[in-house]
Amino acid sequence: MTYCIGKCKEYKALKPSQIGRYAAGQKRCNYCEVFVDYDGLTCPCCNRQLRCLPRSRKGKEKYLSQVVVKEQLLN
């Protein structure tokens, strides 16, 4: 059985100003209900899989446009 022990609060991410959370590299734990700055695929607290992409169609379109702009700025 998995449960939130509060360790995810150490990795809690602040909301970025101009770019979306997923485009900024933040991930969401649906169980702990928090966005985290963490490199792993599972939550450091409850060991459940983190969400790396938005669920809604609008969110996905916004994410893809932000990623394209980000790539153009790097090149």
The first five atom37 places (N, CA, C, CB, O) and aatype in JSON, in Angstrom:
{
  "aatype": [12, 16, 18, 4, 9, 7, 11, 4, 11, 6, 18, 11, 0, 10, 11, 14, 15, 5, 9, 7, 1, 18, 0, 0, 7, 5, 11, 1, 4, 2, 18, 4, 6, 19, 13, 19, 3, 18, 3, 7, 10, 16, 4, 14, 4, 4, 2, 1, 5, 10, 1, 4, 10, 14, 1, 15, 1, 11, 7, 11, 6, 11, 18, 10, 15, 5, 19, 19, 19, 11, 6, 5, 10, 10, 2],
  "atom_mask": [
    [1, 1, 1, 1, 1],
    [1, 1, 1, 1, 1],
    [1, 1, 1, 1, 1],
    [1, 1, 1, 1, 1],
    [1, 1, 1, 1, 1],
    [1, 1, 1, 0, 1],
    [1, 1, 1, 1, 1],
    [1, 1, 1, 1, 1],
    [1, 1, 1, 1, 1],
    [1, 1, 1, 1, 1],
    [1, 1, 1, 1, 1],
    [1, 1, 1, 1, 1],
    [1, 1, 1, 1, 1],
    [1, 1, 1, 1, 1],
    [1, 1, 1, 1, 1],
    [1, 1, 1, 1, 1],
    [1, 1, 1, 1, 1],
    [1, 1, 1, 1, 1],
    [1, 1, 1, 1, 1],
    [1, 1, 1, 0, 1],
    [1, 1, 1, 1, 1],
    [1, 1, 1, 1, 1],
    [1, 1, 1, 1, 1],
    [1, 1, 1, 1, 1],
    [1, 1, 1, 0, 1],
    [1, 1, 1, 1, 1],
    [1, 1, 1, 1, 1],
    [1, 1, 1, 1, 1],
    [1, 1, 1, 1, 1],
    [1, 1, 1, 1, 1],
    [1, 1, 1, 1, 1],
    [1, 1, 1, 1, 1],
    [1, 1, 1, 1, 1],
    [1, 1, 1, 1, 1],
    [1, 1, 1, 1, 1],
    [1, 1, 1, 1, 1],
    [1, 1, 1, 1, 1],
    [1, 1, 1, 1, 1],
    [1, 1, 1, 1, 1],
    [1, 1, 1, 0, 1],
    [1, 1, 1, 1, 1],
    [1, 1, 1, 1, 1],
    [1, 1, 1, 1, 1],
    [1, 1, 1, 1, 1],
    [1, 1, 1, 1, 1],
    [1, 1, 1, 1, 1],
    [1, 1, 1, 1, 1],
    [1, 1, 1, 1, 1],
    [1, 1, 1, 1, 1],
    [1, 1, 1, 1, 1],
    [1, 1, 1, 1, 1],
    [1, 1, 1, 1, 1],
    [1, 1, 1, 1, 1],
    [1, 1, 1, 1, 1],
    [1, 1, 1, 1, 1],
    [1, 1, 1, 1, 1],
    [1, 1, 1, 1, 1],
    [1, 1, 1, 1, 1],
    [1, 1, 1, 0, 1],
    [1, 1, 1, 1, 1],
    [1, 1, 1, 1, 1],
    [1, 1, 1, 1, 1],
    [1, 1, 1, 1, 1],
    [1, 1, 1, 1, 1],
    [1, 1, 1, 1, 1],
    [1, 1, 1, 1, 1],
    [1, 1, 1, 1, 1],
    [1, 1, 1, 1, 1],
    [1, 1, 1, 1, 1],
    [1, 1, 1, 1, 1],
    [1, 1, 1, 1, 1],
    [1, 1, 1, 1, 1],
    [1, 1, 1, 1, 1],
    [1, 1, 1, 1, 1],
    [1, 1, 1, 1, 1]
  ],
  "atom_positions": [
    [[0.84, -1.18, 0.0], [0.0, 0.0, 0.0], [0.88, 1.24, 0.0], [-0.95, 0.0, 1.22], [1.85, 1.32, 0.75]],
    [[0.54, 2.22, -0.84], [1.31, 3.46, -0.89], [0.52, 4.58, -0.23], [1.66, 3.83, -2.35], [-0.71, 4.6, -0.27]],
    [[1.24, 5.5, 0.36], [0.6, 6.65, 0.99], [1.58, 7.81, 1.05], [0.08, 6.3, 2.41], [2.79, 7.61, 1.02]],
    [[1.05, 9.01, 1.14], [1.87, 10.21, 1.16], [2.44, 10.4, 2.56], [1.04, 11.46, 0.74], [1.71, 10.42, 3.55]],
    [[3.78, 10.52, 2.64], [4.42, 10.72, 3.92], [4.93, 12.15, 4.09], [5.57, 9.74, 4.09], [5.54, 12.47, 5.11]],
    [[4.69, 13.01, 3.1], [5.06, 14.41, 3.19], [6.44, 14.76, 2.67], [0.0, 0.0, 0.0], [6.84, 15.92, 2.74]],
    [[7.17, 13.79, 2.14], [8.5, 14.05, 1.61], [8.44, 14.88, 0.32], [9.23, 12.74, 1.34], [9.41, 15.56, -0.03]],
    [[7.3, 14.83, -0.38], [7.14, 15.56, -1.63], [7.15, 17.07, -1.4], [5.82, 15.14, -2.33], [7.41, 17.84, -2.33]],
    [[6.88, 17.52, -0.18], [6.89, 18.95, 0.13], [8.28, 19.55, -0.05], [6.4, 19.19, 1.57], [8.4, 20.75, -0.32]],
    [[9.33, 18.73, 0.09], [10.7, 19.2, -0.12], [10.96, 19.54, -1.59], [11.71, 18.13, 0.35], [11.77, 20.41, -1.89]],
    [[10.26, 18.86, -2.49], [10.45, 19.03, -3.93], [9.37, 19.91, -4.55], [10.48, 17.69, -4.61], [9.33, 20.04, -5.78]],
    [[8.5, 20.5, -3.76], [7.39, 21.28, -4.27], [7.89, 22.41, -5.17], [6.55, 21.85, -3.11], [8.83, 23.13, -4.81]],
    [[7.27, 22.56, -6.33], [7.71, 23.53, -7.34], [6.86, 24.79, -7.29], [7.65, 22.9, -8.73], [5.66, 24.74, -7.05]],
    [[7.52, 25.93, -7.51], [6.82, 27.2, -7.63], [6.32, 27.36, -9.06], [7.74, 28.38, -7.23], [6.94, 26.85, -10.0]],
    [[5.21, 28.06, -9.23], [4.63, 28.24, -10.55], [5.51, 29.19, -11.37], [3.19, 28.79, -10.44], [5.8, 30.3, -10.92]],
    [[5.93, 28.77, -12.58], [6.73, 29.64, -13.44], [5.9, 30.81, -13.96], [7.32, 28.85, -14.61], [4.68, 30.71, -14.07]],
    [[6.55, 31.92, -14.28], [5.81, 33.12, -14.66], [5.28, 33.09, -16.09], [6.7, 34.32, -14.48], [4.09, 33.36, -16.29]],
    [[6.09, 32.79, -17.07], [5.67, 32.9, -18.47], [5.37, 31.56, -19.14], [6.74, 33.6, -19.25], [4.51, 31.48, -20.01]],
    [[6.05, 30.55, -18.74], [5.93, 29.25, -19.41], [5.13, 28.29, -18.52], [7.34, 28.65, -19.72], [5.1, 28.46, -17.3]],
    [[4.48, 27.32, -19.12], [3.67, 26.38, -18.37], [4.49, 25.45, -17.49], [0.0, 0.0, 0.0], [5.7, 25.33, -17.66]],
    [[3.82, 24.81, -16.57], [4.51, 23.95, -15.6], [5.19, 22.76, -16.29], [3.53, 23.44, -14.55], [6.35, 22.46, -16.0]],
    [[4.47, 22.08, -17.18], [5.04, 20.9, -17.83], [6.18, 21.28, -18.77], [3.96, 20.13, -18.6], [7.17, 20.56, -18.86]],
    [[6.06, 22.42, -19.46], [7.12, 22.89, -20.35], [8.35, 23.3, -19.56], [6.63, 24.06, -21.2], [9.46, 23.26, -20.09]],
    [[8.17, 23.69, -18.31], [9.29, 24.08, -17.45], [9.96, 22.87, -16.82], [8.81, 25.02, -16.36], [10.97, 23.01, -16.12]],
    [[9.42, 21.67, -17.06], [10.04, 20.46, -16.54], [9.45, 19.98, -15.22], [0.0, 0.0, 0.0], [9.98, 19.05, -14.62]],
    [[8.37, 20.6, -14.77], [7.74, 20.17, -13.53], [6.82, 18.98, -13.81], [6.94, 21.35, -12.9], [6.29, 18.82, -14.91]],
    [[6.64, 18.16, -12.8], [5.79, 16.97, -12.91], [4.77, 17.0, -11.79], [6.64, 15.67, -12.87], [5.0, 17.63, -10.75]],
    [[3.64, 16.32, -11.98], [2.57, 16.33, -10.99], [2.33, 14.94, -10.43], [1.28, 16.89, -11.59], [2.26, 13.96, -11.17]],
    [[2.22, 14.88, -9.13], [1.8, 13.64, -8.47], [0.31, 13.76, -8.2], [2.61, 13.39, -7.13], [-0.12, 14.62, -7.43]],
    [[-0.48, 12.92, -8.83], [-1.92, 12.97, -8.65], [-2.34, 12.49, -7.28], [-2.61, 12.15, -9.72], [-3.4, 12.88, -6.78]],
    [[-1.55, 11.65, -6.67], [-1.89, 11.14, -5.34], [-1.64, 12.19, -4.26], [-1.08, 9.87, -5.05], [-2.49, 12.42, -3.4]],
    [[-0.47, 12.82, -4.31], [-0.12, 13.86, -3.32], [-0.72, 15.21, -3.7], [1.4, 13.99, -3.19], [-0.77, 16.12, -2.87]],
    [[-1.17, 15.36, -4.96], [-1.77, 16.58, -5.49], [-0.82, 17.77, -5.39], [-3.05, 16.89, -4.75], [-1.18, 18.83, -4.89]],
    [[0.42, 17.58, -5.89], [1.41, 18.64, -5.84], [2.31, 18.54, -7.08], [2.26, 18.54, -4.54], [2.59, 17.44, -7.58]],
    [[2.76, 19.7, -7.58], [3.75, 19.74, -8.66], [5.13, 19.69, -8.02], [3.59, 21.02, -9.55], [5.39, 20.39, -7.04]],
    [[6.02, 18.87, -8.58], [7.36, 18.71, -8.01], [8.42, 18.95, -9.07], [7.52, 17.32, -7.41], [8.21, 18.69, -10.25]],
    [[9.57, 19.46, -8.63], [10.78, 19.53, -9.44], [11.62, 18.32, -9.08], [11.57, 20.89, -9.21], [12.37, 18.35, -8.11]],
    [[11.48, 17.26, -9.86], [12.12, 16.0, -9.53], [12.46, 15.3, -10.84], [11.22, 15.1, -8.62], [11.65, 15.3, -11.76]],
    [[13.65, 14.69, -10.92], [14.09, 14.07, -12.17], [13.56, 12.66, -12.36], [15.59, 14.05, -12.21], [13.55, 12.17, -13.49]],
    [[13.14, 12.0, -11.32], [12.68, 10.62, -11.42], [11.31, 10.49, -12.05], [0.0, 0.0, 0.0], [10.63, 11.49, -12.32]],
    [[10.9, 9.26, -12.29], [9.59, 8.98, -12.88], [8.53, 8.74, -11.82], [9.68, 7.78, -13.8], [7.33, 8.8, -12.1]],
    [[8.96, 8.46, -10.6], [8.01, 8.19, -9.52], [8.16, 9.24, -8.43], [8.22, 6.77, -8.95], [9.24, 9.82, -8.25]],
    [[7.09, 9.47, -7.71], [7.08, 10.46, -6.63], [8.05, 10.02, -5.53], [5.64, 10.64, -6.06], [8.04, 8.86, -5.13]],
    [[8.88, 10.94, -5.03], [9.83, 10.57, -3.98], [9.14, 10.22, -2.66], [10.81, 11.71, -3.75], [9.78, 9.66, -1.77]],
    [[7.89, 10.53, -2.53], [7.15, 10.36, -1.29], [6.3, 9.09, -1.3], [6.27, 11.57, -1.05], [6.45, 8.23, -0.43]],
    [[5.42, 8.97, -2.28], [4.47, 7.85, -2.29], [4.84, 6.77, -3.29], [3.08, 8.36, -2.6], [4.19, 5.72, -3.35]],
    [[5.88, 7.0, -4.09], [6.39, 6.03, -5.06], [5.4, 5.72, -6.17], [6.77, 4.76, -4.35], [5.46, 4.64, -6.76]],
    [[4.49, 6.64, -6.48], [3.57, 6.47, -7.6], [4.12, 7.22, -8.81], [2.15, 6.98, -7.25], [4.94, 8.13, -8.66]],
    [[3.66, 6.84, -10.0], [4.15, 7.45, -11.23], [3.71, 8.91, -11.31], [3.65, 6.68, -12.44], [2.57, 9.25, -10.99]],
    [[4.64, 9.78, -11.75], [4.36, 11.2, -11.91], [3.8, 11.48, -13.29], [5.62, 12.03, -11.67], [4.17, 10.82, -14.27]],
    [[2.91, 12.46, -13.38], [2.34, 12.89, -14.65], [3.3, 13.91, -15.26], [0.9, 13.49, -14.47], [3.63, 14.91, -14.63]],
    [[3.75, 13.64, -16.51], [4.72, 14.51, -17.17], [4.11, 15.36, -18.27], [5.83, 13.67, -17.75], [4.75, 16.29, -18.76]],
    [[2.88, 15.05, -18.67], [2.19, 15.78, -19.73], [0.8, 16.17, -19.26], [2.11, 14.94, -21.02], [0.21, 15.47, -18.42]],
    [[0.25, 17.27, -19.78], [-1.12, 17.65, -19.41], [-2.15, 16.66, -19.96], [-1.44, 19.06, -19.93], [-1.88, 15.93, -20.92]],
    [[-3.32, 16.63, -19.34], [-4.37, 15.7, -19.74], [-5.31, 16.27, -20.79], [-5.16, 15.27, -18.53], [-5.75, 15.55, -21.69]],
    [[-5.62, 17.54, -20.7], [-6.63, 18.13, -21.58], [-6.06, 18.46, -22.95], [-7.21, 19.38, -20.95], [-4.85, 18.6, -23.12]],
    [[-6.94, 18.57, -23.92], [-6.53, 18.9, -25.29], [-5.92, 20.29, -25.34], [-7.73, 18.81, -26.25], [-4.88, 20.5, -25.96]],
    [[-6.57, 21.25, -24.69], [-6.03, 22.62, -24.66], [-4.65, 22.66, -24.01], [-6.99, 23.57, -23.9], [-3.74, 23.33, -24.49]],
    [[-4.51, 21.93, -22.94], [-3.23, 21.88, -22.23], [-2.13, 21.28, -23.09], [0.0, 0.0, 0.0], [-1.0, 21.76, -23.09]],
    [[-2.47, 20.22, -23.83], [-1.49, 19.57, -24.71], [-1.07, 20.51, -25.84], [-2.06, 18.27, -25.28], [0.11, 20.58, -26.18]],
    [[-2.04, 21.23, -26.43], [-1.72, 22.17, -27.5], [-0.83, 23.29, -26.99], [-3.02, 22.75, -28.12], [0.12, 23.68, -27.65]],
    [[-1.14, 23.81, -25.82], [-0.34, 24.87, -25.21], [1.08, 24.37, -24.92], [-1.01, 25.38, -23.92], [2.06, 25.07, -25.17]],
    [[1.18, 23.16, -24.39], [2.47, 22.55, -24.09], [3.32, 22.4, -25.35], [2.28, 21.19, -23.42], [4.5, 22.76, -25.35]],
    [[2.72, 21.88, -26.42], [3.46, 21.68, -27.67], [3.94, 23.0, -28.25], [2.6, 20.94, -28.68], [5.05, 23.08, -28.76]],
    [[3.1, 24.04, -28.19], [3.52, 25.35, -28.71], [4.65, 25.93, -27.88], [2.33, 26.32, -28.74], [5.55, 26.57, -28.42]],
    [[4.63, 25.73, -26.57], [5.69, 26.24, -25.71], [7.0, 25.49, -25.94], [5.28, 26.14, -24.24], [8.07, 26.09, -25.89]],
    [[6.92, 24.19, -26.19], [8.11, 23.4, -26.44], [8.74, 23.83, -27.76], [7.77, 21.89, -26.46], [9.97, 23.91, -27.86]],
    [[7.93, 24.09, -28.79], [8.45, 24.52, -30.09], [9.15, 25.88, -29.94], [7.3, 24.61, -31.13], [10.24, 26.06, -30.48]],
    [[8.55, 26.8, -29.23], [9.16, 28.12, -29.01], [10.46, 27.97, -28.24], [8.19, 29.07, -28.26], [11.44, 28.64, -28.55]],
    [[10.47, 27.11, -27.25], [11.67, 26.88, -26.43], [12.8, 26.32, -27.29], [11.35, 25.92, -25.26], [13.95, 26.73, -27.13]],
    [[12.49, 25.38, -28.21], [13.48, 24.81, -29.1], [14.03, 25.85, -30.06], [12.9, 23.64, -29.86], [15.22, 25.85, -30.36]],
    [[13.16, 26.73, -30.56], [13.61, 27.77, -31.48], [14.55, 28.75, -30.79], [12.41, 28.52, -32.07], [15.49, 29.23, -31.4]],
    [[14.31, 29.04, -29.54], [15.18, 29.94, -28.8], [16.55, 29.32, -28.55], [14.54, 30.32, -27.49], [17.55, 30.03, -28.49]],
    [[16.6, 28.0, -28.39], [17.87, 27.32, -28.16], [18.71, 27.22, -29.41], [17.62, 25.95, -27.6], [19.94, 27.17, -29.33]],
    [[18.06, 27.19, -30.59], [18.8, 27.07, -31.86], [19.14, 28.39, -32.41], [18.01, 26.29, -32.88], [19.77, 28.48, -33.47]]
  ]
}
